[in-house]
Amino acid sequence: MGRKILIVDDEPNVAYWLSYALQTEGYEVETAETGREGLNKILTAPPDLVILDVMLPDLSGTEVCEQIRANPGTISLPIIMLSGRTQVPDKVKGLKSGADEYITKPVETEEMLARVEALLNRTIRLSKTQSASHGKVLGFLGVKGGVGTTTVALNVALALVKNQKKVIAAELRPYLGTFAPQLGLSPNRTLADLLNLESEEIDAHQLSRRLITHSSGLQVLLGPPNMAMCQEIQPNQAEAIVVGLSGMADYTIIDLAWHPSMMNQAIMKCCDSLVIVLEPDPACIALGQQTVQLMQEWGIGTEKTCATIVQRGEATSQALSDIASQVGCEIAGTMTRASELSLLALRQGSPLVLSHPESLAAGTLTELANRLGAEQSMAFVR
């Protein structure tokens, strides 16, 4: 399937002519007749390029363009503005609103096709340039299911967003994802869409099409929403996803499956820091120790590994330094589970750092995010 282009124009003849010309060249084309319809389609399933008419029946093309540029998930979306207005001030206004190109009507088919191809190629070159520099990758791994790994990972990601960072959170799990209900999102684009691609095909372009932007500004790559879409993630696919995402944000938060696998090994080697999530009971601490030992066997040193303790009830009487000694890595922080608040946050589709920022649990999660996000590591419990 070719790259997707959205045409936002209320003139049926123009939309038909553009659609036909682009489809003939192998592009996938969608249309919208109003600015609001176009914005909805862009935010729901971002195209690769937008052809946007200036004169629309509700929002103007410049207003639509400004809203596209104001959204973190579509800030780099290529936009060609199409208008019957030929005066220089009109062109300046269109370009200042964020359009990449301003083309006046009538336009020849060959020129439009050439502009589309040139802008798409420019975007690909820019994407490759940006991917040369990578943000920090933080991996979160529970020593067993149910310890709260996803809750910790999501809240840390949102705390970093509140610190004005560009953050992507990804569920790299071969089974059902839980980001969507915790964030109140509909999983219309997921990790499963990428797993039919070869690893060399997974790049910033393909990844950006599968990301969903939360109202907070956090971008997420959701895990499969149902069992029918679940499939194994190959190690080379996992590595391509992590490397690709790391070039698109200041921080990439990875929610890892808790069982040992070649996929996890590949992902962990791409991480700058790994956070083991555990509870302060003897069985869980023993699993944490085994996890650290396995990671060392995989060539992942303790210098980039730490743990966070999730406490179900009252604070543990065992000293954190003792737990650190038993597990074999530093303790980055602790979190009180706050069951009632966590359940309420889930029902609201709004994680703790957003729904209850003044709570103790949110405070400990924010502190953990600040420690992990610090340019120079803060002193952890040894």
N, C-alpha and C positions, 0 to 999 in steps of 0.2 A: 504494500500500500504506500502511495506517495505521501509527501508532506501535506499537512492539512492547512488550508487557507480559509479564513472566514471573511465573507463579503458583507459589509453592513451598508445597505443602500436601499432606499424606499422606492427607487425607480425600477420596476420589473424588467424593462428592456435592458437596462444597464447591468442588472444582476444576472440576467440570462446570458448576455453576451460575454461577461467576464467569466461566469461559471463554465460556459462551453469552451472558451479559449484555454482556460487553466486545466480543465479536465482532459482536453486533447493532449496537453503536455504531461499528463500523468499525475497531476495534483488531485488530492481529495478536497472537495469544496463543500462548505456549508454557507448558508445565507441567513441574514437577519434583516428585518425591515425597519426596526427602530433601534435607538441607542440603548435602551434598557434591555431589549431582547439580546442585542449584541453583547452587552456587558455580562449578562447572565450566562451566555454560552462561553464567553471567555473565562469567567471565573469557575465554571463547572468543568469544562474540558478545554484547557488552553490550546489554541491552534499554534501553528508554527509562524504564521504571519496574518496580519489583518489588513484588509483594504477597506478604508473607512471614509464614507461620504461626509462632507461638512454639513450639508443641509439635511437634517433628519426631523421627523415629525414631533419628537419629544425632546430629548437631549440633543444638543448640537454635537457635531463631530469633535470639536475642540474640547467640549466637556467630557465626552467619552474618553478621549485621549488622555486628558488630565487624570481621570479616575483610574485608567489602566496604569499610568505611571506612578500613581500614589499607592498602588497595591504591591507589596514586596514580591508576591508570586508572579507578577506580570510586568515588573518594572523594565525588563529587558526585551519584552515582546516586540518584534519588528512591526512597524505600522507604516503603511502607505496611505496618505490622505488624498482623497479624490474630490475635486471641486470645480465648479463652473466659474468661480471667482478667480480672475487672472491678475488682479492688482497686487503689487508688491506688499502692501501692508497686510493683505489677506494671507499671502504666503508666509510672511513673518509670523503672524499670529498662529498659524497652523504648526509651524516648526517649533515655536516657543512652547506650544502646548505639549510637545513631546513626540511629534511625528518624525519619522526617519526620512521620509520622502513626501513631497507635495507635488502632485501631478494635476494639471488643469485639463478639463474636458473641452472638446473631445480629444481622446487619446487613441493613438494607433495601437492595434493589437500587439505588434512586434515590440513597441516601446514598453508597454505594460509588462509583457512577458520578460523582457530583458531587465526591467527594474526589479521585478519579483525575484528572478534568479540571482541578480547581483546582491540584493539585500539579504537573501537567505545565505548566500556564500559568505558575505561579510560577517553575518552572525555566527556562522560556524568557525570562521577564523578567530573571531573574538573569544568564542567559547574555548577554543584550544589554547589561546594565549592565557586566559584566566585560569585554566586548569593546571598550568605550570606551577602556580603557587597554591599551596594547600592550607586549609584551616586545621584546627586541632580536632582530632577524632577521639571521642570518649566512649568506650564500650562498657556496658552494664550487663553483668552476668550473675544470675541467681544460682546458688549452689543446689537448689531444688525448686520444684514448682511451688507457687503459692507464697513465696517470701516477700513479694511486693516489688519485684524488680522493675516492672513496667511503670508502676506508680512513681518510684524513685527517678527513673530515667526521664519520664515526661515532665515531672516537676522541676528537675534540674534544667531541662531544656527550656522550659518557660521562664525560669528564674534568669537564665542567661539572656533570653529575649528582652526581659524587663531591664536588663543592663545595656540595652541598645546594641545587642549583638545580632548578627544574622545567623540563624540556627536552623538546622535540618535534623529532624528526628526520624529514624528509620527502624521499622520492625523487621529485622532479618531473621524471621522464623518461618519454617516450612509449613507450619500449621496455622490455625485460626489466630488472627490478630485481635488485640484489645485496645489499641490506640483509639479507634473510631468511637466506641461508646464512651470512653473517658473524656474525649474531646467534643462529643456531641456532633460527630461528622458522619456523613453518608459515604461509605467506601465505594465510590463509583470508579475510582482508579486505584489500583493496588500493585503491590510487588509482583503478583501473579502475572501482570501484563508484561513484565520484563523477562520472565523466566522462559519464554518461548524464543528469546534472542540468544545468539551466540555471544560469548563474553566480549569479543572484539566489536560487536555492534552496540554494546552498552556504553554510551557516552553521555555527556552533559545534555545533549539534545534529547535523547531518549529518556533520561532521568527526569528532566524538567517537565516533560509531558505527563509523568505519573505522579508528580508531587501535588499535594493539596495544601492550600494556605489556610491556616486557622485564623480566626478573627484577631488573635493576639499578634499575628505576624509570623508565628512559627510555621515552618513548612514541614510536612510529614509525608513519609512513604509508608503507606498502610500495609499491614499483612493481609493475607487472604481472608475474605469475609465469610466464607463457608467451606465445608469439607470438599465440595466438588472442585474447588479451585486450588486446593492444597497440592503442592508438589515439591520434590526435593530441590534444594538450591545447590548447584554445583560449586565447588570451591572457587573455580576461576570466575564464575558469575558473581559470587559474593565479593571477591576481591575487586572486580571491575566496578561494582556498585559503590563500595566504600571509597575507592580512589576517586571515582567520578563525583560523588557527593562532596568529598572533602575539598574539591576545587570550586565548590559553589557556595560555601558558607564559611563564617568565622569558626563555627563549631558544628560538628556532626555528631549526634548522639545515636548510638547503636544499641538497640534492645536485643540482646542475644538469647538464643535458646539455651536452656540450662544443661542440656545433655552434651557429653563430649562428641565431637564430630570433626571431620575434615573441614567442613564449612566453617565451624567456629575457629579452628586453627588458622585458616586463611584470613578470617576477619581480624582476629586478635593481633596478628602480625602487622596489620595496617593501622592499629590503634596507637595513639600517643599515650593514653592512660587507660587502664582497665580497673573497673570498680566491681568487686565481688560483693554481692548483697546477701547477707545472712542474718539469722536470728541468734541470740546469745544462749542457745541451749547446747549441751554437749554433742548431740548428734549432728547438729548443723555446723558447729565449729569443726568437728572432725571432717565433715564434707568440704568445708572451706580449706582445710589443710590439704586434703587430697587434690582439690582443684588447683591450689597454688603449686603443688608438686607436679601435677600434670602439665601445667603451663610452663614450668621450668624444663620439663622434658621436651616440650615443643620449642624451646629456645626463647621463651618469653621471660625475661628477668624480673625480679621483684622490684627493681627500681622504677618500673612503670605500673606497678600493681598496688592497689590499696583495697580496703574493705570498708563497707558501711554497715552499721548494725541497725536492724529494724526491731524495735522492742514492742511486743504485743501489749504488755500491761505496764506494771511499774518498772522503774529502771533496774537493770540487772545489778546484783550485788557483786558480781565478778568484775574486777578492775579491767578497764579497756586494755591496759598494757599486758595483762595476762592473756587476754583473747588474741591480741596482736602476736604475742610470742607463740601461742599454740597454732594459730593459722599460718604464720610465717610471712606476714606482710603488715604494713602500717594500717592504722584505722583512720580513715579520713573524716568520719563523723558518725553520729547516731541519729536515729529518727524514731519518734514515738508514733506507732501506727495510727492512733486516734480513730478507732473503728467507726464510730458514729459519724464523725466529720468526713471520713473517707467514703462512707456509704452515701452520705448526702451529696458529696462532690460528684460521685459517679452518677447519681440520679439527675443532677443538674447538668451533667456533661461539661463540667468545669473543674479542673484539678485544683488542689488545695492552695497553691501559691496564687491562683487567680480568685477562687471563690472565698477563701478564708485566709488572706495574707497575714492577718495579725495572730493567727493561731500558732501554738508552739511547734506543731508539726511542720507548718509552712516555713517557720523561721529556721528550723534545723535543715530543711531542704535547701533554702536559699543560702544558708551558710556553707553547705556542702558545695553548691554551685559556685560560690565565690572562691572557695578553696581550689576546686578543680579548674576553674577558669583563670586563676591568677597566673600572670606571666612567669612569676617565680613561685614555686610551690611553697605553701605555708607549712608550718611544722605539724605533721600528723602525729598521732599517738603511736609510739613504737613499742 
